Amino acid sequence: MNQTNLKKMKKLGRKLDFFQSPVELMIHKKKSHQSLFGASMTILMFTCVLMYIINKFVQLGQRKEFQTLYSEVYYEEIPVFPLYSKNFTLQFAFQTENQKNYIDESIYQVNAVMVNRAQVINDQKPSVSSTRTKIPLSKCAKIGIPYEDLEDQLDDVDSENTYCLDWNNISDLSLIGTPEQENYTYLYISFQQCVNDTQNINSTVCKSKEEIQQKLHRNYILFQLSSYNIDLRNYLKPNVPKVEEIQTTISSQVMKDITLFMQPITTLTEEGLLNELVRRDSTIRYLKTQEVIDFNSEEALASVLVRLANTENISYRIYPKLQDILAQAGGLWEVLMLVFTILVKPIQSLSYKLDVINNLFNFEGQKLSNDEDGSKQILKRLTIIQDGVQTHENDPSNILNQQKSKSSIRFPRGRLTHKTTKLENGNSGWTEKSSQIVTNSPENDKLIQKGIRYALRKLFNIATLKLRLSPFDYIKYLKCGKKVGKFKQLHYSINKLEKCLDILFIIDKLQEIDKLKMILLSKQQVQLFDFLPKPLISLNPSNLQYNESQMYSSLLKPYKSQKEKAQEAQLVLDELLENLDDPITIKLISLMDPNIFKLLQIQVDLKKRKASKITTPEIIEQ
């Protein structure tokens, strides 16, 4: 395999990289623009979501928030509900016309049984067998109220004149199925007038028929049985016990068949925080009463049948799980992200453009912190000094001294003394004045340095004339309307920035570089220019002197702040004093600030004056 095919294989292999890194541009060492407004909105968004999650977790711990599903279903299987003293109670009594309980076996008698009717197969023939189990009854005062949760609701019951189920003598009691099913069990309580039993000597002697008829002419029968309210807000006990009262009239002239329907209720509760762990709470509650009146009976007063209803009430409580809360928080995050993006994006985009143009341009009209009056006074005084120095250089005595220095080598001093005495005396006044200016040169140097510092301070302040906007200015700029003042500056600079970011504009500027190469360089120089090597990074990259000696590269220059650049520029200006004759240097400094150029000229003039004074040799006297 040759080298070309190997390169093609490597190129195809790289295309399979699913972890490829996108090409990114950065500004100020950052991949994206960040602002305080965006940061505050981010914190606000995180706070909203965090508060939502904390609130949901608190509700999850308190089990106050849930969803409920209700349904009424027919039995899929034959329901069996055992009855105990802790989950079921039944008490009843006859009442007079004044609704006072009374028990009088010489008037009426009560009999309670549990009837089980089951379908059996004998000799391959289905038949129905019925079993009756007597249910012991007793006065409530003897056995009390074993159902503790209902004691408060049954305090006002006349327990001496009320019948209760004698749980102390009941071994098994339950309700099973419905009449349509194969196994059916119900409670049956019969009430009938007292009839003398001649065969049983110990039986109760009944009252006369007239007295019984008179006593039962207008009576009531009261049933009090346990039932339940469904309180789904109660997490631990959704089925709250209560006492259900059923009252109806009874008379010796009619017979009533009363059916009490008890409905099974089931509450299913999801307890798991992650998985569906379901808890089941089941019991029966009173549903309804059905009465049928029969006029043909002579001794029977009423019969009460307690049975199960045909349907079951099912409540399903669904509590949020951890994954549901996190999913809802994620949805809230998406909504907040959309809303906050609509609010933040325009301001964030404007802040980004403002940051860029502040690094590209200076803006007129911004506040400049400098001592303008002090700078003008210093510049005026230095101009006077410069005029004095130039006049002093044109002084005839100075010219004479220069002539002396030239002729002192060829002639003795005595031959020149007579010729120059008159001239020196004539110009002694101006010489004294000029020498006074020159003798003050140390103070003048301090004044010049102070003036240069003023000018440089002004220059570097101008170099950072940024356009600053208050939070309300962002809103004012985004409003529709005519832009004036600094908003007009901002609008103009943004338009220029967007034009510069156009790829066609960038390509055009790159073509201008090629044009400059064609103008400034010959064909051979262009070829040599293209062959120049890339910048070399040494083993010690911090050794900038070594790097610059190899080849200058702006990429390798360390990052410097505006203050560091200003300090370096001030040092470079001192070095350029020796080469102000270079036109490029003069133009460069004048483009920075004309005042700096004028101050540097004054400093050069004074330095030249000092140098000429020091280097002038003394004339040898004869």
Secondary structure, DSSP 8 states (H G I E B T S, - for coil): --HHHHHHHHHHHHTT-TT-------BTTBSS---HHHHHHHHHHHHHHHHHHHHHHHHHHHT---EEEEEEEE-SS--EEE--TTT--EEEEEE-TT--EE--TTTEEEEEEEEEEEEEEETTEEEEEEEEEE--EEEHHHH----GGGTGGGTTS-GGG-EEE-GGG----EEE--TTSSEEEEEEEEEEE----TT-TTS-----HHHHHHHTSSEEEEEEEEEEEE-TT-SS--EEEEEEEEEEEE-TT-EEEEEEEEEEEEEEEE--SSS--EEEEEEEEEEEEEEEEESS-SSEEEEEEEEE-SEEEEEEEE---HHHHHHHHHHHHHHHHHHHHHHHHHHHHHHHHHHHHHHH---TTS---S-HHHHHHHHHHHHHHHHHHHHHHT-HHHHHHHHHHHHTTTS-THHHHHHHHHHHHHTHHHHHHHHHHHHTHHHHHHHHHHHHHHHHHHHHHHTT------HHHHHHHHSSS---THHHHHHHHHHHHHHHT-HHHHHHHHHHHHHHHHHHS-HHHHHHHHT-------SSTT-HHHHHHH---GGGS----HHHHHHHHHHHHHHHGGGTT-HHHHHHHHHH-HHHHHHHHHHHHHHHHHHHHHH-------
